[in-house]
Amino acid sequence: MDEIKKMFAERMGRESVDEGASLKDLGLDSLDVVEMCLELEEKYGIQFETEELATFKTVGDLFASIEKKLASK
């Protein structure tokens, strides 16, 4: 997860990202979230459902989903 968090922060051009921060407040729109998730799917062999992507409101929501997917892999 540390690698994913670092990648996320770098993509945002930040040193770190607060998991409580809303994706919208960070300037991410739905396309940005989809692009990042596609990159994660390819790199880690996980899968996101289209409906699931719409439920991510905060960075923590996204990280929790990724963590759950990696644990069940």
Chimera marker file (.cmm) of the C-alpha trace (Angstrom):
<marker_set name="trace">
<marker id="1" x="0.000" y="0.000" z="0.000" r="1" g="1" b="0" radius="0.5"/>
<marker id="2" x="2.881" y="2.387" z="0.681" r="1" g="1" b="0" radius="0.5"/>
<marker id="3" x="3.917" y="2.147" z="-2.953" r="1" g="1" b="0" radius="0.5"/>
<marker id="4" x="0.359" y="2.906" z="-4.089" r="1" g="1" b="0" radius="0.5"/>
<marker id="5" x="0.068" y="5.866" z="-1.717" r="1" g="1" b="0" radius="0.5"/>
<marker id="6" x="3.387" y="7.232" z="-2.974" r="1" g="1" b="0" radius="0.5"/>
<marker id="7" x="2.304" y="6.805" z="-6.603" r="1" g="1" b="0" radius="0.5"/>
<marker id="8" x="-0.977" y="8.566" z="-5.859" r="1" g="1" b="0" radius="0.5"/>
<marker id="9" x="0.793" y="11.508" z="-4.174" r="1" g="1" b="0" radius="0.5"/>
<marker id="10" x="3.290" y="11.814" z="-7.027" r="1" g="1" b="0" radius="0.5"/>
<marker id="11" x="0.503" y="11.817" z="-9.571" r="1" g="1" b="0" radius="0.5"/>
<marker id="12" x="-1.148" y="14.629" z="-7.609" r="1" g="1" b="0" radius="0.5"/>
<marker id="13" x="2.162" y="16.527" z="-7.446" r="1" g="1" b="0" radius="0.5"/>
<marker id="14" x="2.183" y="16.400" z="-3.653" r="1" g="1" b="0" radius="0.5"/>
<marker id="15" x="4.496" y="15.145" z="-0.937" r="1" g="1" b="0" radius="0.5"/>
<marker id="16" x="1.659" y="13.169" z="0.647" r="1" g="1" b="0" radius="0.5"/>
<marker id="17" x="-2.118" y="12.989" z="0.488" r="1" g="1" b="0" radius="0.5"/>
<marker id="18" x="-4.494" y="13.064" z="3.444" r="1" g="1" b="0" radius="0.5"/>
<marker id="19" x="-6.758" y="10.011" z="3.271" r="1" g="1" b="0" radius="0.5"/>
<marker id="20" x="-9.652" y="12.113" z="4.557" r="1" g="1" b="0" radius="0.5"/>
<marker id="21" x="-9.351" y="14.538" z="1.655" r="1" g="1" b="0" radius="0.5"/>
<marker id="22" x="-12.141" y="14.429" z="-0.869" r="1" g="1" b="0" radius="0.5"/>
<marker id="23" x="-11.139" y="13.520" z="-4.404" r="1" g="1" b="0" radius="0.5"/>
<marker id="24" x="-13.028" y="16.543" z="-5.670" r="1" g="1" b="0" radius="0.5"/>
<marker id="25" x="-11.138" y="18.893" z="-3.304" r="1" g="1" b="0" radius="0.5"/>
<marker id="26" x="-7.883" y="17.506" z="-4.698" r="1" g="1" b="0" radius="0.5"/>
<marker id="27" x="-9.039" y="18.477" z="-8.174" r="1" g="1" b="0" radius="0.5"/>
<marker id="28" x="-9.731" y="14.943" z="-9.367" r="1" g="1" b="0" radius="0.5"/>
<marker id="29" x="-12.720" y="14.342" z="-11.565" r="1" g="1" b="0" radius="0.5"/>
<marker id="30" x="-14.234" y="10.964" z="-12.417" r="1" g="1" b="0" radius="0.5"/>
<marker id="31" x="-11.973" y="10.549" z="-15.454" r="1" g="1" b="0" radius="0.5"/>
<marker id="32" x="-8.861" y="11.036" z="-13.290" r="1" g="1" b="0" radius="0.5"/>
<marker id="33" x="-10.102" y="8.368" z="-10.869" r="1" g="1" b="0" radius="0.5"/>
<marker id="34" x="-10.850" y="5.938" z="-13.724" r="1" g="1" b="0" radius="0.5"/>
<marker id="35" x="-7.385" y="6.492" z="-15.225" r="1" g="1" b="0" radius="0.5"/>
<marker id="36" x="-5.667" y="5.831" z="-11.894" r="1" g="1" b="0" radius="0.5"/>
<marker id="37" x="-7.767" y="2.734" z="-11.282" r="1" g="1" b="0" radius="0.5"/>
<marker id="38" x="-6.973" y="1.381" z="-14.752" r="1" g="1" b="0" radius="0.5"/>
<marker id="39" x="-3.291" y="1.853" z="-14.026" r="1" g="1" b="0" radius="0.5"/>
<marker id="40" x="-3.669" y="-0.002" z="-10.714" r="1" g="1" b="0" radius="0.5"/>
<marker id="41" x="-5.626" y="-2.801" z="-12.375" r="1" g="1" b="0" radius="0.5"/>
<marker id="42" x="-2.862" y="-3.331" z="-14.886" r="1" g="1" b="0" radius="0.5"/>
<marker id="43" x="-0.002" y="-3.083" z="-12.398" r="1" g="1" b="0" radius="0.5"/>
<marker id="44" x="-1.500" y="-5.167" z="-9.560" r="1" g="1" b="0" radius="0.5"/>
<marker id="45" x="-3.935" y="-7.466" z="-11.373" r="1" g="1" b="0" radius="0.5"/>
<marker id="46" x="-6.989" y="-6.198" z="-9.502" r="1" g="1" b="0" radius="0.5"/>
<marker id="47" x="-10.379" y="-5.278" z="-10.944" r="1" g="1" b="0" radius="0.5"/>
<marker id="48" x="-12.726" y="-2.362" z="-10.234" r="1" g="1" b="0" radius="0.5"/>
<marker id="49" x="-16.393" y="-2.439" z="-11.187" r="1" g="1" b="0" radius="0.5"/>
<marker id="50" x="-17.694" y="0.649" z="-12.990" r="1" g="1" b="0" radius="0.5"/>
<marker id="51" x="-20.349" y="1.215" z="-10.318" r="1" g="1" b="0" radius="0.5"/>
<marker id="52" x="-17.703" y="0.989" z="-7.607" r="1" g="1" b="0" radius="0.5"/>
<marker id="53" x="-15.686" y="3.851" z="-9.078" r="1" g="1" b="0" radius="0.5"/>
<marker id="54" x="-18.618" y="6.213" z="-8.577" r="1" g="1" b="0" radius="0.5"/>
<marker id="55" x="-18.695" y="5.447" z="-4.833" r="1" g="1" b="0" radius="0.5"/>
<marker id="56" x="-15.204" y="6.794" z="-4.127" r="1" g="1" b="0" radius="0.5"/>
<marker id="57" x="-15.569" y="10.156" z="-2.404" r="1" g="1" b="0" radius="0.5"/>
<marker id="58" x="-12.294" y="10.389" z="-0.471" r="1" g="1" b="0" radius="0.5"/>
<marker id="59" x="-8.742" y="9.193" z="-0.925" r="1" g="1" b="0" radius="0.5"/>
<marker id="60" x="-9.376" y="6.821" z="1.979" r="1" g="1" b="0" radius="0.5"/>
<marker id="61" x="-12.345" y="5.240" z="0.151" r="1" g="1" b="0" radius="0.5"/>
<marker id="62" x="-10.106" y="4.473" z="-2.793" r="1" g="1" b="0" radius="0.5"/>
<marker id="63" x="-7.255" y="3.151" z="-0.637" r="1" g="1" b="0" radius="0.5"/>
<marker id="64" x="-9.626" y="0.942" z="1.401" r="1" g="1" b="0" radius="0.5"/>
<marker id="65" x="-10.977" y="-0.636" z="-1.774" r="1" g="1" b="0" radius="0.5"/>
<marker id="66" x="-7.481" y="-1.234" z="-3.151" r="1" g="1" b="0" radius="0.5"/>
<marker id="67" x="-6.342" y="-2.753" z="0.128" r="1" g="1" b="0" radius="0.5"/>
<marker id="68" x="-9.348" y="-5.091" z="0.217" r="1" g="1" b="0" radius="0.5"/>
<marker id="69" x="-8.741" y="-6.200" z="-3.365" r="1" g="1" b="0" radius="0.5"/>
<marker id="70" x="-5.042" y="-6.843" z="-2.769" r="1" g="1" b="0" radius="0.5"/>
<marker id="71" x="-5.785" y="-8.836" z="0.405" r="1" g="1" b="0" radius="0.5"/>
<marker id="72" x="-8.259" y="-11.105" z="-1.381" r="1" g="1" b="0" radius="0.5"/>
<marker id="73" x="-5.943" y="-11.702" z="-4.311" r="1" g="1" b="0" radius="0.5"/>
<link id1="1" id2="2" r="1" g="1" b="0" radius="0.2"/>
<link id1="2" id2="3" r="1" g="1" b="0" radius="0.2"/>
<link id1="3" id2="4" r="1" g="1" b="0" radius="0.2"/>
<link id1="4" id2="5" r="1" g="1" b="0" radius="0.2"/>
<link id1="5" id2="6" r="1" g="1" b="0" radius="0.2"/>
<link id1="6" id2="7" r="1" g="1" b="0" radius="0.2"/>
<link id1="7" id2="8" r="1" g="1" b="0" radius="0.2"/>
<link id1="8" id2="9" r="1" g="1" b="0" radius="0.2"/>
<link id1="9" id2="10" r="1" g="1" b="0" radius="0.2"/>
<link id1="10" id2="11" r="1" g="1" b="0" radius="0.2"/>
<link id1="11" id2="12" r="1" g="1" b="0" radius="0.2"/>
<link id1="12" id2="13" r="1" g="1" b="0" radius="0.2"/>
<link id1="13" id2="14" r="1" g="1" b="0" radius="0.2"/>
<link id1="14" id2="15" r="1" g="1" b="0" radius="0.2"/>
<link id1="15" id2="16" r="1" g="1" b="0" radius="0.2"/>
<link id1="16" id2="17" r="1" g="1" b="0" radius="0.2"/>
<link id1="17" id2="18" r="1" g="1" b="0" radius="0.2"/>
<link id1="18" id2="19" r="1" g="1" b="0" radius="0.2"/>
<link id1="19" id2="20" r="1" g="1" b="0" radius="0.2"/>
<link id1="20" id2="21" r="1" g="1" b="0" radius="0.2"/>
<link id1="21" id2="22" r="1" g="1" b="0" radius="0.2"/>
<link id1="22" id2="23" r="1" g="1" b="0" radius="0.2"/>
<link id1="23" id2="24" r="1" g="1" b="0" radius="0.2"/>
<link id1="24" id2="25" r="1" g="1" b="0" radius="0.2"/>
<link id1="25" id2="26" r="1" g="1" b="0" radius="0.2"/>
<link id1="26" id2="27" r="1" g="1" b="0" radius="0.2"/>
<link id1="27" id2="28" r="1" g="1" b="0" radius="0.2"/>
<link id1="28" id2="29" r="1" g="1" b="0" radius="0.2"/>
<link id1="29" id2="30" r="1" g="1" b="0" radius="0.2"/>
<link id1="30" id2="31" r="1" g="1" b="0" radius="0.2"/>
<link id1="31" id2="32" r="1" g="1" b="0" radius="0.2"/>
<link id1="32" id2="33" r="1" g="1" b="0" radius="0.2"/>
<link id1="33" id2="34" r="1" g="1" b="0" radius="0.2"/>
<link id1="34" id2="35" r="1" g="1" b="0" radius="0.2"/>
<link id1="35" id2="36" r="1" g="1" b="0" radius="0.2"/>
<link id1="36" id2="37" r="1" g="1" b="0" radius="0.2"/>
<link id1="37" id2="38" r="1" g="1" b="0" radius="0.2"/>
<link id1="38" id2="39" r="1" g="1" b="0" radius="0.2"/>
<link id1="39" id2="40" r="1" g="1" b="0" radius="0.2"/>
<link id1="40" id2="41" r="1" g="1" b="0" radius="0.2"/>
<link id1="41" id2="42" r="1" g="1" b="0" radius="0.2"/>
<link id1="42" id2="43" r="1" g="1" b="0" radius="0.2"/>
<link id1="43" id2="44" r="1" g="1" b="0" radius="0.2"/>
<link id1="44" id2="45" r="1" g="1" b="0" radius="0.2"/>
<link id1="45" id2="46" r="1" g="1" b="0" radius="0.2"/>
<link id1="46" id2="47" r="1" g="1" b="0" radius="0.2"/>
<link id1="47" id2="48" r="1" g="1" b="0" radius="0.2"/>
<link id1="48" id2="49" r="1" g="1" b="0" radius="0.2"/>
<link id1="49" id2="50" r="1" g="1" b="0" radius="0.2"/>
<link id1="50" id2="51" r="1" g="1" b="0" radius="0.2"/>
<link id1="51" id2="52" r="1" g="1" b="0" radius="0.2"/>
<link id1="52" id2="53" r="1" g="1" b="0" radius="0.2"/>
<link id1="53" id2="54" r="1" g="1" b="0" radius="0.2"/>
<link id1="54" id2="55" r="1" g="1" b="0" radius="0.2"/>
<link id1="55" id2="56" r="1" g="1" b="0" radius="0.2"/>
<link id1="56" id2="57" r="1" g="1" b="0" radius="0.2"/>
<link id1="57" id2="58" r="1" g="1" b="0" radius="0.2"/>
<link id1="58" id2="59" r="1" g="1" b="0" radius="0.2"/>
<link id1="59" id2="60" r="1" g="1" b="0" radius="0.2"/>
<link id1="60" id2="61" r="1" g="1" b="0" radius="0.2"/>
<link id1="61" id2="62" r="1" g="1" b="0" radius="0.2"/>
<link id1="62" id2="63" r="1" g="1" b="0" radius="0.2"/>
<link id1="63" id2="64" r="1" g="1" b="0" radius="0.2"/>
<link id1="64" id2="65" r="1" g="1" b="0" radius="0.2"/>
<link id1="65" id2="66" r="1" g="1" b="0" radius="0.2"/>
<link id1="66" id2="67" r="1" g="1" b="0" radius="0.2"/>
<link id1="67" id2="68" r="1" g="1" b="0" radius="0.2"/>
<link id1="68" id2="69" r="1" g="1" b="0" radius="0.2"/>
<link id1="69" id2="70" r="1" g="1" b="0" radius="0.2"/>
<link id1="70" id2="71" r="1" g="1" b="0" radius="0.2"/>
<link id1="71" id2="72" r="1" g="1" b="0" radius="0.2"/>
<link id1="72" id2="73" r="1" g="1" b="0" radius="0.2"/>
</marker_set>
